[in-house]
């Protein structure tokens, strides 16, 4: 059954208005009003996250500035707008970034066409540049264990950092999901965590015994980071008692890996990739991994099969007598 558009309220407008305010005051009000209506619809009817709203706003404003400088009307855009977009962005952005920007613009104009804000949608059927398939980066089991075991959890900070890394690997969480967890979201008895993922979709993720132990150690000292009288329920806190953010988690991982003097930079998402790769190599079904990761499409999860096949090819090339070059 097709979902009916939710009627926007004054509260909805207040929620989203700050996202579309731009210092570029020369952009015509009609364009910004149309963008505002689109972002409101995305938030209310598509459950778009604040990060998605912010990214779509930025990408559409960037297009508006291009069109304005070229003397083109966003509400009467034609193929010239498309050509201008590609000729401008390819000089400054990677194919993946261009693809993301194009997705935002296509969505905006689809919405405008349905609402009869524009008569023509010139972005229909326009594809982004072909992107190279990049295999997910991950850590071998021994390296991962060495990373986790290297963290000294005898201090409050160490206990927190250990729990962060253990949980990222144990559940394959996105960092934004991890930072959004509250204390009550972890069920120690069932060994599970309730996560709010992309599109604000809730899912239950199993958490292993090692991560639960690390979490238990952290919760035993967590109150030392809470200011007196604070009732902050965030699972992971900074030293000032506020909820940890995504960038702070990245800094934690940087600090841990620097002590090991690793030859590579460990991005927080590497632990999610490592979780998925190790699960697949351990015999987990691809559909189950998809559910654990919160992927909407199986094709996204299938990237990890390429990782394991690539590793098998390396093993074959090293070990098979007839595979070695003379």
ABEGO torsion letter per residue (X at the ends): XBBBBBBBBAAAAAAAAAAABBABAABBAAAAAAAAAAAAAAAAAAGBBAAAAAAAAAAAAAAAAAAAAAGBBAAABBAAAAAAAAAAAAAABBAAAAAAAAAAAAAAAAAAAAAGABABBAABGBBBBBBBBBBBBBBBAAAAAAAAAABBAABAAAAAAAAAAAAAAAAGBBAAAAAABBAAABBAAAGBBBBBBBGGBBBBBBBBAAAAAAAAAAAAAAAAABBBGBABABABBBAAGBBBBAAAAAAAAAAAAAAAGBABBBBAAAAAAAAAAAAAAAGBBAAAAAAAAGBABAAAAAAAAAAAAAAAAAAAAAABAAABBX
